[in-house]
Amino acid sequence: MEQKLRKPFKSTRKNKKYDVFVKKDGKIKKISFGQLPYTHFRDKIGVYSNMDTNDKEQRKRYLARHGKATDNNSSKWFSHKYLWGV
């Protein structure tokens, strides 16, 4: 099945929430992000929206631990964008 670049979908990997295909160094690579069974701030994709906390203090602590995501082809960037509302 052909997947679109940069469009997250439910992961087939054990203990991961989502996968996404990106073009990196001229090659198509699959990146997994979001650790099961941990909660997140808000799931923008919607598959795991039952795990949303909407807790701004939790998001603040998460971002303090993980820092800013600068590489838009990294699992960190996708996690920040789709699970932590950054």
Secondary structure, DSSP 8 states (H G I E B T S, - for coil): ----BT--EE--STTEEEEEEEEETTEEEEEEEEETT--BS--SS-TTGGGB---HHHHHHHHHHH-----TTSHHHHHHHHHS--
